[in-house]
Amino acid sequence: MQEKKEDDRQQALNKVSEVGIDEVGRGAVFGPVFSAVVILNEKNKFILKQFGVMDSKKLTPKKRKLLLPKILLLSSDYGIGQSSAREIDKLGIRVATELSMIRALKKLKEMPSKLIIDGPLLLRPWKGIQENIISGDSKFTAIASASIVAKVSRDNLMERLERKYSGYLIFKNKGYGTKEHLSSIKKNGITKLHRRSFLRKSNLI
């Protein structure tokens, strides 16, 4: 009887409990927007919390990089998707962000029945059940994990792109419109990875 209770408890812990999705790079002026989806069971949610998984914005870059392999190892499944600067200019940032999320979801072995999404905006192309959570990355471990996966993946790409697009301090600003970045655009011009639609708003083109 005790063994059955233990088996039932173990099964409950191994059940999928959260499918969290988040994006990063939405407000940048250079490079793609990234999204990640992470599926966690109860047991691994608890373990990742113990490791220090929380909202990626509250973690140092070093801590995020240390947590990434742990998240990938303990997730039941995960997916990463992106949408290019060209797509952002053509479709608008909201549609491009949704596209990156759908691409992340398509990487999963099977489609989840319910998503929890960080922020107030519905994922309009998604036909399944979804729940929008304001500041979800500080409330749900699966969303926090997704935010870390997306952030580290995008930061790694930005560091690689720095070699090709030196002079814009991409390794430092990660594609965001810092004062230095905008000043370097005025000096060096725009690249094909800059978001023209964003720079128009800043009157830089």
C-alpha atoms as a printed R data frame, in Angstrom:
    type eleno elety resid chain resno      x      y       z
1   ATOM     1    CA   MET     A     1  0.000  0.000   0.000
2   ATOM     2    CA   GLN     A     2  2.828  2.343   0.964
3   ATOM     3    CA   GLU     A     3  4.613  1.464  -2.299
4   ATOM     4    CA   LYS     A     4  1.497  2.324  -4.340
5   ATOM     5    CA   LYS     A     5  1.232  5.690  -2.577
6   ATOM     6    CA   GLU     A     6  4.879  6.367  -3.376
7   ATOM     7    CA   ASP     A     7  4.337  5.377  -7.028
8   ATOM     8    CA   ASP     A     8  1.280  7.651  -7.255
9   ATOM     9    CA   ARG     A     9  3.271 10.504  -5.725
10  ATOM    10    CA   GLN     A    10  6.124  9.919  -8.180
11  ATOM    11    CA   GLN     A    11  3.704  9.853 -11.119
12  ATOM    12    CA   ALA     A    12  2.176 13.135  -9.966
13  ATOM    13    CA   LEU     A    13  5.638 14.718  -9.733
14  ATOM    14    CA   ASN     A    14  6.529 13.489 -13.211
15  ATOM    15    CA   LYS     A    15  3.354 14.843 -14.792
16  ATOM    16    CA   VAL     A    16  3.770 17.879 -17.029
17  ATOM    17    CA   SER     A    17  2.646 20.828 -14.983
18  ATOM    18    CA   GLU     A    18  3.789 23.946 -16.821
19  ATOM    19    CA   VAL     A    19  4.412 24.939 -20.414
20  ATOM    20    CA   GLY     A    20  5.889 28.432 -20.309
21  ATOM    21    CA   ILE     A    21  6.776 30.690 -23.232
22  ATOM    22    CA   ASP     A    22  8.606 34.020 -23.318
23  ATOM    23    CA   GLU     A    23 10.353 36.324 -25.789
24  ATOM    24    CA   VAL     A    24 13.439 38.499 -25.651
25  ATOM    25    CA   GLY     A    25 14.762 41.279 -27.863
26  ATOM    26    CA   ARG     A    26 11.395 42.809 -28.596
27  ATOM    27    CA   GLY     A    27 12.650 46.350 -27.927
28  ATOM    28    CA   ALA     A    28 16.079 46.048 -29.601
29  ATOM    29    CA   VAL     A    29 17.035 47.992 -32.737
30  ATOM    30    CA   PHE     A    30 19.362 45.306 -34.123
31  ATOM    31    CA   GLY     A    31 18.962 41.601 -34.762
32  ATOM    32    CA   PRO     A    32 16.146 39.100 -34.355
33  ATOM    33    CA   VAL     A    33 13.536 38.659 -31.648
34  ATOM    34    CA   PHE     A    34 13.895 35.294 -29.889
35  ATOM    35    CA   SER     A    35 11.296 33.128 -28.137
36  ATOM    36    CA   ALA     A    36 11.640 29.980 -26.084
37  ATOM    37    CA   VAL     A    37  9.148 27.467 -24.718
38  ATOM    38    CA   VAL     A    38 10.019 25.190 -21.791
39  ATOM    39    CA   ILE     A    39  7.998 22.260 -20.407
40  ATOM    40    CA   LEU     A    40  8.569 21.286 -16.778
41  ATOM    41    CA   ASN     A    41  7.132 18.689 -14.427
42  ATOM    42    CA   GLU     A    42  6.536 19.368 -10.722
43  ATOM    43    CA   LYS     A    43  9.709 17.666  -9.547
44  ATOM    44    CA   ASN     A    44 12.026 19.540 -11.927
45  ATOM    45    CA   LYS     A    45 10.274 22.864 -11.294
46  ATOM    46    CA   PHE     A    46 11.238 22.486  -7.636
47  ATOM    47    CA   ILE     A    47 14.845 21.490  -8.487
48  ATOM    48    CA   LEU     A    48 15.297 24.470 -10.834
49  ATOM    49    CA   LYS     A    49 13.934 26.845  -8.199
50  ATOM    50    CA   GLN     A    50 16.538 25.455  -5.787
51  ATOM    51    CA   PHE     A    51 19.226 26.126  -8.408
52  ATOM    52    CA   GLY     A    52 18.092 29.772  -8.502
53  ATOM    53    CA   VAL     A    53 15.921 29.966 -11.625
54  ATOM    54    CA   MET     A    54 13.953 33.223 -11.577
55  ATOM    55    CA   ASP     A    55 13.116 36.130 -13.887
56  ATOM    56    CA   SER     A    56 16.126 36.353 -16.246
57  ATOM    57    CA   LYS     A    57 16.257 40.161 -15.826
58  ATOM    58    CA   LYS     A    58 17.130 39.664 -12.139
59  ATOM    59    CA   LEU     A    59 20.071 37.355 -12.928
60  ATOM    60    CA   THR     A    60 23.595 38.224 -14.026
61  ATOM    61    CA   PRO     A    61 24.685 37.092 -17.515
62  ATOM    62    CA   LYS     A    62 27.097 34.636 -15.852
63  ATOM    63    CA   LYS     A    63 24.320 33.108 -13.696
64  ATOM    64    CA   ARG     A    64 22.001 32.787 -16.724
65  ATOM    65    CA   LYS     A    65 24.714 30.933 -18.665
66  ATOM    66    CA   LEU     A    66 25.291 28.576 -15.729
67  ATOM    67    CA   LEU     A    67 21.555 27.840 -15.456
68  ATOM    68    CA   LEU     A    68 20.980 27.197 -19.165
69  ATOM    69    CA   PRO     A    69 22.372 23.592 -19.310
70  ATOM    70    CA   LYS     A    70 20.475 22.711 -16.120
71  ATOM    71    CA   ILE     A    71 17.188 23.954 -17.627
72  ATOM    72    CA   LEU     A    72 17.770 22.074 -20.890
73  ATOM    73    CA   LEU     A    73 18.625 18.896 -18.983
74  ATOM    74    CA   LEU     A    74 15.639 19.057 -16.614
75  ATOM    75    CA   SER     A    75 12.990 20.206 -19.092
76  ATOM    76    CA   SER     A    76 10.605 17.573 -20.441
77  ATOM    77    CA   ASP     A    77 10.974 19.381 -23.768
78  ATOM    78    CA   TYR     A    78 11.940 22.838 -25.068
79  ATOM    79    CA   GLY     A    79 11.991 24.838 -28.291
80  ATOM    80    CA   ILE     A    80 13.682 28.033 -29.497
81  ATOM    81    CA   GLY     A    81 12.422 30.219 -32.352
82  ATOM    82    CA   GLN     A    82 13.379 33.563 -33.844
83  ATOM    83    CA   SER     A    83 12.132 36.157 -36.266
84  ATOM    84    CA   SER     A    84 14.572 38.274 -38.289
85  ATOM    85    CA   ALA     A    85 15.024 42.041 -38.447
86  ATOM    86    CA   ARG     A    86 13.642 41.909 -41.999
87  ATOM    87    CA   GLU     A    87 10.497 40.114 -40.797
88  ATOM    88    CA   ILE     A    88 10.115 42.649 -37.976
89  ATOM    89    CA   ASP     A    89 10.272 45.511 -40.493
90  ATOM    90    CA   LYS     A    90  7.868 43.789 -42.870
91  ATOM    91    CA   LEU     A    91  5.293 42.399 -40.409
92  ATOM    92    CA   GLY     A    92  5.608 44.647 -37.356
93  ATOM    93    CA   ILE     A    93  7.076 43.602 -34.015
94  ATOM    94    CA   ARG     A    94  3.944 41.952 -32.597
95  ATOM    95    CA   VAL     A    95  3.349 39.643 -35.570
96  ATOM    96    CA   ALA     A    96  7.088 38.880 -35.815
97  ATOM    97    CA   THR     A    97  7.197 38.030 -32.090
98  ATOM    98    CA   GLU     A    98  4.198 35.713 -32.513
99  ATOM    99    CA   LEU     A    99  5.980 34.080 -35.450
100 ATOM   100    CA   SER     A   100  9.067 33.432 -33.296
101 ATOM   101    CA   MET     A   101  6.840 31.865 -30.601
102 ATOM   102    CA   ILE     A   102  5.074 29.596 -33.109
103 ATOM   103    CA   ARG     A   103  8.485 28.540 -34.472
104 ATOM   104    CA   ALA     A   104  9.610 27.675 -30.918
105 ATOM   105    CA   LEU     A   105  6.419 25.644 -30.360
106 ATOM   106    CA   LYS     A   106  6.935 23.741 -33.622
107 ATOM   107    CA   LYS     A   107 10.275 22.458 -32.266
108 ATOM   108    CA   LEU     A   108  8.453 20.531 -29.510
109 ATOM   109    CA   LYS     A   109  7.937 16.785 -29.930
110 ATOM   110    CA   GLU     A   110  4.204 17.293 -29.423
111 ATOM   111    CA   MET     A   111  1.950 20.312 -29.112
112 ATOM   112    CA   PRO     A   112  0.958 21.174 -25.520
113 ATOM   113    CA   SER     A   113 -2.689 21.441 -24.509
114 ATOM   114    CA   LYS     A   114 -2.142 24.696 -22.576
115 ATOM   115    CA   LEU     A   115  0.397 27.519 -22.686
116 ATOM   116    CA   ILE     A   116  1.262 30.109 -20.080
117 ATOM   117    CA   ILE     A   117  2.594 33.233 -21.751
118 ATOM   118    CA   ASP     A   118  4.540 36.072 -20.174
119 ATOM   119    CA   GLY     A   119  2.840 39.444 -20.628
120 ATOM   120    CA   PRO     A   120 -0.646 40.672 -21.536
121 ATOM   121    CA   LEU     A   121 -0.714 39.900 -25.275
122 ATOM   122    CA   LEU     A   122 -2.468 36.830 -26.641
123 ATOM   123    CA   LEU     A   123 -0.569 34.574 -29.023
124 ATOM   124    CA   ARG     A   124 -3.194 35.037 -31.727
125 ATOM   125    CA   PRO     A   125 -2.112 32.235 -34.124
126 ATOM   126    CA   TRP     A   126 -2.248 29.676 -31.281
127 ATOM   127    CA   LYS     A   127 -5.544 27.787 -31.276
128 ATOM   128    CA   GLY     A   128 -5.031 25.904 -27.999
129 ATOM   129    CA   ILE     A   129 -5.730 27.085 -24.443
130 ATOM   130    CA   GLN     A   130 -3.518 29.941 -23.301
131 ATOM   131    CA   GLU     A   131 -3.188 32.061 -20.203
132 ATOM   132    CA   ASN     A   132 -1.475 35.438 -20.146
133 ATOM   133    CA   ILE     A   133  0.431 36.270 -16.981
134 ATOM   134    CA   ILE     A   134  1.713 39.791 -16.266
135 ATOM   135    CA   SER     A   135  5.269 39.446 -14.849
136 ATOM   136    CA   GLY     A   136  4.904 35.714 -15.474
137 ATOM   137    CA   ASP     A   137  8.665 35.210 -15.373
138 ATOM   138    CA   SER     A   138  8.637 36.055 -11.661
139 ATOM   139    CA   LYS     A   139  5.612 33.814 -10.918
140 ATOM   140    CA   PHE     A   140  6.088 30.631 -12.973
141 ATOM   141    CA   THR     A   141  9.289 28.581 -13.155
142 ATOM   142    CA   ALA     A   142  8.552 27.402 -16.721
143 ATOM   143    CA   ILE     A   143  8.242 31.019 -17.935
144 ATOM   144    CA   ALA     A   144 11.376 32.042 -15.984
145 ATOM   145    CA   SER     A   145 13.199 29.091 -17.565
146 ATOM   146    CA   ALA     A   146 11.955 30.061 -21.042
147 ATOM   147    CA   SER     A   147 13.111 33.652 -20.484
148 ATOM   148    CA   ILE     A   148 16.615 32.404 -19.550
149 ATOM   149    CA   VAL     A   149 16.798 30.060 -22.576
150 ATOM   150    CA   ALA     A   150 15.680 32.851 -24.943
151 ATOM   151    CA   LYS     A   151 17.960 35.473 -23.357
152 ATOM   152    CA   VAL     A   152 21.137 33.344 -23.356
153 ATOM   153    CA   SER     A   153 20.443 32.105 -26.909
154 ATOM   154    CA   ARG     A   154 19.998 35.650 -28.193
155 ATOM   155    CA   ASP     A   155 22.970 37.051 -26.244
156 ATOM   156    CA   ASN     A   156 25.195 34.286 -27.649
157 ATOM   157    CA   LEU     A   157 24.113 35.228 -31.173
158 ATOM   158    CA   MET     A   158 24.786 38.934 -30.483
159 ATOM   159    CA   GLU     A   159 28.306 38.100 -29.259
160 ATOM   160    CA   ARG     A   160 28.966 36.145 -32.467
161 ATOM   161    CA   LEU     A   161 27.564 38.948 -34.644
162 ATOM   162    CA   GLU     A   162 29.926 41.438 -32.992
163 ATOM   163    CA   ARG     A   163 32.768 39.907 -35.052
164 ATOM   164    CA   LYS     A   164 30.915 40.649 -38.277
165 ATOM   165    CA   TYR     A   165 29.462 44.020 -37.252
166 ATOM   166    CA   SER     A   166 32.231 45.560 -35.160
167 ATOM   167    CA   GLY     A   167 31.977 49.243 -34.407
168 ATOM   168    CA   TYR     A   168 28.427 49.026 -33.001
169 ATOM   169    CA   LEU     A   169 29.348 47.557 -29.563
170 ATOM   170    CA   ILE     A   170 26.854 44.709 -30.124
171 ATOM   171    CA   PHE     A   171 28.675 42.488 -27.572
172 ATOM   172    CA   LYS     A   172 27.930 45.186 -24.971
173 ATOM   173    CA   ASN     A   173 24.476 46.521 -25.915
174 ATOM   174    CA   LYS     A   174 23.098 43.184 -27.283
175 ATOM   175    CA   GLY     A   175 21.384 45.102 -30.085
176 ATOM   176    CA   TYR     A   176 19.463 47.527 -27.857
177 ATOM   177    CA   GLY     A   177 19.331 51.228 -28.714
178 ATOM   178    CA   THR     A   178 21.776 52.567 -26.142
179 ATOM   179    CA   LYS     A   179 23.176 56.054 -26.545
180 ATOM   180    CA   GLU     A   180 26.511 54.581 -27.743
181 ATOM   181    CA   HIS     A   181 24.782 52.269 -30.218
182 ATOM   182    CA   LEU     A   182 22.659 55.048 -31.729
183 ATOM   183    CA   SER     A   183 25.733 57.281 -31.921
184 ATOM   184    CA   SER     A   184 27.674 54.540 -33.764
185 ATOM   185    CA   ILE     A   185 24.782 54.176 -36.261
186 ATOM   186    CA   LYS     A   186 25.040 57.913 -37.050
187 ATOM   187    CA   LYS     A   187 28.768 57.464 -37.553
188 ATOM   188    CA   ASN     A   188 28.897 54.110 -39.411
189 ATOM   189    CA   GLY     A   189 25.445 53.858 -41.001
190 ATOM   190    CA   ILE     A   190 22.941 51.032 -40.646
191 ATOM   191    CA   THR     A   191 23.559 47.364 -41.357
192 ATOM   192    CA   LYS     A   192 21.176 44.825 -42.878
193 ATOM   193    CA   LEU     A   193 20.480 43.519 -39.354
194 ATOM   194    CA   HIS     A   194 19.288 46.858 -38.018
195 ATOM   195    CA   ARG     A   195 15.523 47.253 -37.705
196 ATOM   196    CA   ARG     A   196 14.754 50.119 -40.045
197 ATOM   197    CA   SER     A   197 11.204 50.508 -38.711
198 ATOM   198    CA   PHE     A   198 12.588 51.104 -35.190
199 ATOM   199    CA   LEU     A   199 15.302 53.499 -36.363
200 ATOM   200    CA   ARG     A   200 12.769 55.600 -38.286
201 ATOM   201    CA   LYS     A   201 11.029 56.254 -34.992
202 ATOM   202    CA   SER     A   202 14.356 57.512 -33.611
203 ATOM   203    CA   ASN     A   203 14.789 59.679 -36.755
204 ATOM   204    CA   LEU     A   204 18.094 57.936 -37.481
205 ATOM   205    CA   ILE     A   205 17.100 57.075 -41.065
